[in-house]
Amino acid sequence: MAANAQRVLRAVIEYDGTAFAGSQVQPNARTVQGELEDALNRLIGERTKVRLAGRTDAGVHATGQVVAFCYPRELPCDGGLPELRRRLNAALPPDLAMRSLRPAARGFDPRRDARWRVYRYRILMNGASRPLERHRTLEIDEGLNVESMRVAVARMVGERDFAALGSHVHGRTVRDLAEVRVTRNGDLVELRVTANAFLRRMVRSMVALLIEVGRGRLDPDGVDRLLVGGGRALHGRAAPARGLTLERVIYESAMKRRTAHITAASSGRGRKDQGKPESS
């Protein structure tokens, strides 16, 4: 295939971050991007650059990380994209897998085109233990006041400067935090955080702050004071990486499809209601 006719492919990948030094390629370190590029190199026979939707730190997991890369060859004639995905998964290590693979527009950029990113943090409290989930859950001895945590997260939502919770290489620390949900199921507490983008260590710093609220060591009003205090909250302390998972990356196209589906469903209901008498 001619170079100017290269296909751009988009994939959703999943990984256990325990043994990775992070998602972004680094010298002399095992990374998600490095493993993906090595697998593509072995499969294609030439270096292929992989672009990621977001950077995850060492020990952070993902079930919905999005990547894009150019594929300079014809797709396998005996199975197309599903066969290519199967071959890539066979070349990847067991802690990294490609969940889906499909074509993308030539200008697609998984990072710049992303509209929202969704992270989940899991906390197992009251001294409970689940050995099979220990690499993706923070276990603590104390209980947490979930209602107080919910009051605190309500103070965080919206567009604001989050310099107290993270850093940016160019100092741009304003982010739009769309939603933070705190749910409890028995001893398991989950926080789902949605924003247009995140600062480095932002979610884990937020979790550390909310754990202090849940323990009763910090009141919800104190969260406001820390966020505008001019320094790093809790002296830069962050929750351990193992509890954090990048769950989903949302793009404008997905939002448009969802809106169209809702509109169509509403129109269908409207047509069914036509001709019916109004209730009194």
C-alpha positions as CSV (number, residue, x, y, z in Angstrom):
1,M,0.0,0.0,0.0
2,A,1.3,3.4,-0.9
3,A,2.5,5.6,2.0
4,N,-0.1,8.3,1.2
5,A,-2.8,5.6,1.4
6,Q,-2.0,4.3,4.9
7,R,-5.0,3.3,6.9
8,V,-5.5,5.0,10.3
9,L,-6.8,2.5,12.8
10,R,-8.4,3.2,16.2
11,A,-8.3,0.7,19.1
12,V,-9.6,0.4,22.6
13,I,-7.1,-1.3,24.8
14,E,-7.2,-2.8,28.3
15,Y,-4.2,-3.3,30.6
16,D,-3.2,-4.2,34.1
17,G,-0.9,-1.4,35.1
18,T,0.9,-3.2,37.9
19,A,4.0,-4.0,36.0
20,F,4.1,-1.0,33.7
21,A,6.1,2.2,34.4
22,G,3.2,4.1,32.8
23,S,1.4,4.3,29.5
24,Q,3.7,6.7,27.7
25,V,7.0,5.4,26.2
26,Q,10.1,6.1,28.4
27,P,13.7,5.1,27.9
28,N,14.8,1.9,29.8
29,A,11.3,1.3,31.1
30,R,8.4,-1.1,30.3
31,T,5.4,1.0,29.1
32,V,2.1,0.3,27.4
33,Q,3.0,2.4,24.4
34,G,6.3,0.6,24.1
35,E,4.7,-2.8,24.2
36,L,2.2,-1.8,21.6
37,E,4.8,-0.4,19.2
38,D,7.0,-3.5,19.7
39,A,4.1,-5.8,18.8
40,L,3.3,-3.7,15.7
41,N,6.9,-3.7,14.7
42,R,7.1,-7.5,14.9
43,L,3.8,-7.9,12.9
44,I,4.5,-5.3,10.2
45,G,8.3,-5.3,10.0
46,E,8.7,-1.5,10.5
47,R,8.5,1.0,13.3
48,T,4.9,2.3,13.9
49,K,4.1,5.2,16.2
50,V,1.1,4.7,18.5
51,R,-0.8,7.7,19.9
52,L,-2.8,7.5,23.1
53,A,-5.8,9.3,24.3
54,G,-4.4,9.9,27.8
55,R,-1.3,9.3,29.9
56,T,-1.6,7.0,32.9
57,D,1.0,6.8,35.6
58,A,2.9,3.7,36.8
59,G,0.5,1.2,38.4
60,V,-2.7,2.8,36.9
61,H,-4.9,0.4,34.9
62,A,-7.2,0.9,31.9
63,T,-10.3,-0.8,30.5
64,G,-11.0,1.9,27.9
65,Q,-7.8,3.6,26.8
66,V,-8.0,4.6,23.1
67,V,-5.0,4.5,20.8
68,A,-4.5,5.2,17.1
69,F,-1.8,4.2,14.6
70,C,-1.2,4.0,10.9
71,Y,-1.2,0.6,9.3
72,P,0.8,0.6,6.0
73,R,-0.2,-2.7,4.6
74,E,-3.3,-4.4,3.2
75,L,-5.5,-6.0,5.9
76,P,-5.4,-9.8,6.3
77,C,-7.4,-11.2,3.4
78,D,-8.7,-14.0,5.6
79,G,-10.4,-11.9,8.3
80,G,-9.8,-8.2,7.9
81,L,-9.7,-6.1,11.1
82,P,-10.8,-8.9,13.4
83,E,-7.9,-11.1,12.2
84,L,-5.5,-8.2,12.6
85,R,-6.7,-7.7,16.2
86,R,-6.3,-11.4,16.9
87,R,-2.7,-11.3,15.6
88,L,-1.9,-8.2,17.6
89,N,-3.3,-9.8,20.8
90,A,-1.2,-12.9,20.1
91,A,1.9,-10.6,20.0
92,L,1.1,-8.6,23.1
93,P,2.0,-9.6,26.7
94,P,-0.8,-11.1,28.9
95,D,-1.3,-7.9,30.9
96,L,-2.2,-5.9,27.8
97,A,-5.0,-6.6,25.2
98,M,-6.8,-4.9,22.4
99,R,-10.5,-5.0,23.0
100,S,-11.7,-3.5,19.7
101,L,-10.2,-2.3,16.4
102,R,-11.8,-0.2,13.7
103,P,-10.9,2.4,11.0
104,A,-10.6,6.1,11.8
105,A,-10.5,9.3,9.8
106,R,-7.0,10.2,8.7
107,G,-6.9,13.2,10.9
108,F,-8.1,11.4,14.0
109,D,-6.1,12.3,17.2
110,P,-7.1,10.2,20.2
111,R,-5.9,12.8,22.7
112,R,-7.0,16.1,21.0
113,D,-10.3,14.8,19.7
114,A,-11.4,13.4,23.1
115,R,-14.3,15.2,24.7
116,W,-14.4,13.6,28.1
117,R,-12.4,11.1,30.1
118,V,-13.8,8.8,32.8
119,Y,-11.8,7.4,35.6
120,R,-12.8,5.0,38.4
121,Y,-11.2,4.6,41.8
122,R,-12.1,1.6,44.1
123,I,-11.7,1.6,47.9
124,L,-12.4,-1.4,50.1
125,M,-13.0,-0.2,53.6
126,N,-13.5,-1.6,57.2
127,G,-10.5,-3.9,56.9
128,A,-12.2,-6.1,54.2
129,S,-10.0,-8.0,51.9
130,R,-10.4,-9.4,48.4
131,P,-7.2,-11.1,47.4
132,L,-8.1,-11.5,43.7
133,E,-8.7,-7.7,43.4
134,R,-5.8,-6.5,45.5
135,H,-4.0,-5.0,42.5
136,R,-6.9,-2.8,41.5
137,T,-8.4,-1.8,44.8
138,L,-7.1,0.3,47.7
139,E,-7.8,-1.5,51.0
140,I,-8.1,0.5,54.2
141,D,-8.9,-0.4,57.8
142,E,-11.3,2.5,58.6
143,G,-14.9,3.1,57.5
144,L,-15.8,6.1,55.3
145,N,-18.7,8.5,55.6
146,V,-19.9,8.4,52.1
147,E,-22.5,11.1,52.5
148,S,-19.8,13.6,53.6
149,M,-17.7,12.6,50.6
150,R,-20.7,13.3,48.3
151,V,-21.1,16.8,49.9
152,A,-17.4,17.4,49.3
153,V,-17.4,16.4,45.6
154,A,-20.3,18.7,44.9
155,R,-18.0,21.6,45.8
156,M,-15.5,20.4,43.1
157,V,-17.7,20.1,40.1
158,G,-17.4,22.7,37.3
159,E,-14.7,24.6,35.5
160,R,-12.0,25.9,37.9
161,D,-8.3,25.9,38.6
162,F,-7.3,22.6,40.0
163,A,-3.6,23.5,40.7
164,A,-4.1,22.3,44.3
165,L,-4.7,18.7,43.0
166,G,-2.2,18.3,40.2
167,S,0.4,19.8,37.8
168,H,0.8,20.5,34.1
169,V,4.1,20.9,32.2
170,H,3.0,24.3,30.8
171,G,1.1,25.5,33.9
172,R,-2.4,25.2,32.4
173,T,-4.3,23.9,35.4
174,V,-7.9,24.9,34.6
175,R,-10.1,21.9,33.9
176,D,-13.8,21.2,33.5
177,L,-14.9,18.6,36.0
178,A,-18.3,17.4,34.7
179,E,-19.2,14.8,37.3
180,V,-18.0,13.0,40.3
181,R,-20.1,10.1,41.6
182,V,-19.5,8.4,44.9
183,T,-21.3,5.0,45.3
184,R,-21.2,2.3,48.0
185,N,-21.9,-1.4,47.8
186,G,-21.2,-3.0,51.1
187,D,-17.6,-2.3,52.0
188,L,-16.7,-1.2,48.5
189,V,-16.7,2.5,47.7
190,E,-16.3,3.6,44.1
191,L,-15.6,7.1,42.8
192,R,-16.2,7.8,39.1
193,V,-14.7,11.1,37.8
194,T,-15.5,12.7,34.5
195,A,-13.6,15.7,33.1
196,N,-12.5,17.1,29.8
197,A,-8.9,16.5,30.8
198,F,-6.9,15.8,33.9
199,L,-3.8,17.2,35.5
200,R,-1.0,14.8,36.5
201,R,-2.0,12.9,39.6
202,M,-5.2,14.9,39.8
203,V,-7.7,12.0,40.3
204,R,-5.5,10.3,42.9
205,S,-5.0,13.6,44.8
206,M,-8.8,14.2,44.7
207,V,-9.3,10.7,46.2
208,A,-6.8,11.3,48.9
209,L,-8.7,14.5,49.8
210,L,-12.0,12.7,49.8
211,I,-10.7,9.9,52.0
212,E,-9.7,12.5,54.6
213,V,-13.3,13.8,54.4
214,G,-14.7,10.3,54.7
215,R,-12.5,9.6,57.8
216,G,-13.8,12.8,59.4
217,R,-10.4,14.5,59.4
218,L,-11.5,17.2,57.0
219,D,-14.9,18.8,56.7
220,P,-16.5,19.6,53.2
221,D,-15.9,23.3,53.8
222,G,-12.2,22.5,54.2
223,V,-12.1,21.2,50.7
224,D,-13.0,24.6,49.3
225,R,-10.3,26.2,51.4
226,L,-7.7,23.7,50.1
227,L,-8.6,24.2,46.5
228,V,-8.1,27.9,46.6
229,G,-5.3,28.0,49.1
230,G,-2.5,28.5,46.6
231,G,-0.5,25.4,47.3
232,R,-0.9,21.6,46.8
233,A,-3.6,20.1,48.9
234,L,-2.4,17.7,51.6
235,H,1.2,18.7,50.7
236,G,0.8,16.9,47.4
237,R,-0.3,13.5,48.9
238,A,-2.1,11.2,46.4
239,A,-3.9,7.9,46.8
240,P,-2.0,4.8,45.6
241,A,-2.1,4.1,41.9
242,R,-3.4,0.6,42.1
243,G,-7.0,1.7,42.8
244,L,-7.3,3.8,39.7
245,T,-8.6,2.7,36.2
246,L,-9.1,4.7,33.1
247,E,-12.6,3.4,32.2
248,R,-13.6,5.3,29.1
249,V,-12.8,8.0,26.6
250,I,-15.7,9.8,25.1
251,Y,-15.7,11.5,21.6
252,E,-18.0,13.9,19.9
253,S,-19.2,11.2,17.5
254,A,-20.4,9.0,20.3
255,M,-22.2,11.9,21.9
256,K,-23.9,12.7,18.6
257,R,-25.0,9.1,18.2
258,R,-26.5,9.1,21.7
259,T,-28.3,12.3,21.1
260,A,-29.7,11.1,17.8
261,H,-30.9,7.9,19.5
262,I,-32.6,9.8,22.2
263,T,-34.3,12.2,19.7
264,A,-35.5,9.2,17.5
265,A,-36.9,7.5,20.6
266,S,-38.7,10.7,21.7
267,S,-40.1,11.2,18.2
268,G,-41.3,7.6,18.1
269,R,-43.1,8.1,21.4
270,G,-44.6,11.3,20.0
271,R,-46.0,9.6,16.9
272,K,-47.5,6.9,19.1
273,D,-49.2,9.5,21.2
274,Q,-50.8,11.3,18.2
275,G,-54.6,10.8,18.1
276,K,-54.9,9.8,21.7
277,P,-57.2,11.8,23.9
278,E,-55.5,14.0,26.5
279,S,-55.9,12.8,30.0
280,S,-57.9,15.0,32.3
